[in-house]
Amino acid sequence: MVGQSYLPEVMRRLCEHLRYRWTIAYLMPGGQSVQQFPEKVNTFWKPILLFGTAAEWIGDVCRSDVNDNDKRHHHWGQSESGMADLVERLTKPGQLVCDPFLGGGTTAIVSLALNRRFIGCDVDASAVHNTLIRVKANLSVK
């Protein structure tokens, strides 16, 4: 997932080493719009960049539930419904999901709930710490 304002630089860097496959449109309906003031654009979707070779057919639009972004755990928090759509669309139970930008741990929570294995990291040690607490609390509820 990448913001549109960073897309050219991210594509340039990733395509140096990876084979670009496709872009999925991740829709965020409702009042979740991010305002890009310099460009004067309200964004209601984010690009999800796919790299590698195709294993199976997938649709190229996914979505979160209306107004489902969760900022309680991180200021860039994503919705569990949207991450669940992505994880289900791109992986199968038992497969490994890797999130190199852990943030609030939403991808971890969703992946584990959907019976995927998970590994994540973040440059912010407090994000990793808070995600570990969140995962442990979530696992004890189930």
C-alpha positions in Angstrom: 0.0 0.0 0.0 1.4 3.4 -1.0 0.1 6.9 -1.0 -0.4 8.3 -4.5 2.0 11.2 -3.8 4.8 8.8 -3.2 3.9 6.4 -6.0 6.5 7.4 -8.7 9.4 7.1 -6.2 8.2 3.8 -4.7 7.6 2.3 -8.2 11.1 3.4 -9.4 12.8 1.9 -6.4 10.8 -1.4 -6.2 11.0 -2.0 -9.9 14.8 -1.9 -9.7 14.7 -5.3 -8.1 11.1 -6.7 -8.4 8.8 -7.6 -11.3 5.7 -5.3 -11.2 2.5 -7.3 -11.7 -0.5 -5.0 -11.1 -2.1 -2.4 -8.9 -5.2 -3.1 -6.8 -7.4 -0.2 -6.0 -8.1 -0.3 -2.2 -11.4 1.7 -1.7 -12.1 3.6 1.5 -15.7 4.6 1.3 -17.4 7.1 3.5 -15.7 10.0 5.3 -12.2 8.4 5.3 -10.8 10.6 2.6 -7.2 11.8 3.0 -6.8 15.3 1.7 -3.7 15.9 -0.4 -3.5 19.7 0.1 -0.7 20.4 -2.4 -2.5 18.6 -5.2 -6.0 19.6 -4.0 -7.3 16.0 -4.1 -9.5 14.1 -1.7 -8.4 10.5 -2.0 -10.9 7.7 -1.6 -8.6 4.9 -2.6 -5.0 3.8 -2.2 -2.8 1.8 -4.6 -1.8 -1.7 -3.5 1.2 -2.7 -5.6 1.6 -6.3 -6.6 5.0 -7.7 -7.5 6.1 -11.2 -8.7 4.3 -13.7 -10.8 0.6 -14.5 -10.9 -0.4 -17.7 -9.0 -4.2 -17.3 -9.4 -6.8 -14.9 -10.8 -7.7 -12.0 -8.5 -9.9 -9.0 -8.8 -8.2 -5.6 -8.8 -10.6 -3.7 -6.5 -11.0 -4.3 -2.8 -12.5 -2.2 0.0 -12.8 -1.5 3.6 -16.2 -1.1 5.2 -17.6 2.4 5.3 -15.7 4.6 7.8 -13.8 1.6 9.2 -10.3 3.1 9.5 -9.1 2.5 13.1 -6.7 5.2 14.3 -6.7 3.9 18.0 -3.5 2.0 17.6 -1.5 4.1 15.1 -2.0 7.4 13.4 -1.8 5.7 10.0 -4.1 2.8 11.1 -6.0 0.8 8.5 -9.3 -0.9 8.8 -9.6 -4.6 9.8 -12.3 -5.1 7.1 -10.0 -3.8 4.3 -7.0 -5.7 5.5 -9.2 -8.9 5.7 -10.3 -8.4 2.1 -6.6 -8.0 1.0 -5.3 -11.0 3.1 -8.1 -13.3 1.9 -7.6 -12.1 -1.7 -3.9 -12.6 -1.8 -3.1 -15.5 0.5 -4.4 -18.9 1.7 -4.7 -20.2 5.2 -1.3 -21.3 6.5 0.7 -19.0 4.2 3.0 -16.3 5.6 2.0 -12.6 5.6 4.8 -10.1 6.0 4.2 -6.5 6.9 7.4 -4.4 6.9 5.5 -1.3 8.1 3.8 -2.8 11.2 2.3 0.4 12.6 -0.6 -0.5 14.8 -0.6 -4.2 13.9 -3.9 -4.4 12.0 -2.4 -6.7 9.4 -1.1 -8.9 12.1 -4.4 -9.1 13.9 -6.3 -9.9 10.7 -3.7 -12.4 9.4 -3.7 -14.4 12.6 -7.5 -14.3 12.8 -7.7 -15.7 9.2 -5.2 -18.6 10.1 -2.2 -17.1 8.3 1.3 -17.0 9.8 2.6 -13.5 10.3 5.9 -11.6 10.6 6.2 -7.9 10.9 8.7 -5.2 11.6 8.8 -1.4 12.0 11.5 1.3 12.4 9.4 2.4 15.5 10.2 0.1 18.4 7.0 1.4 20.2 4.9 0.2 17.3 6.3 -3.3 17.6 5.8 -3.3 21.3 2.2 -2.0 21.1 1.4 -4.6 18.4 2.8 -7.4 20.5 0.5 -6.3 23.3 -2.5 -6.0 20.9 -1.8 -9.5 19.4 -1.5 -11.1 22.8 -4.7 -9.5 24.0 -6.5 -10.5 20.8 -5.3 -14.1 21.0 -6.4 -14.4 24.7 -10.0 -13.3 23.7 -10.4 -16.0 21.1 
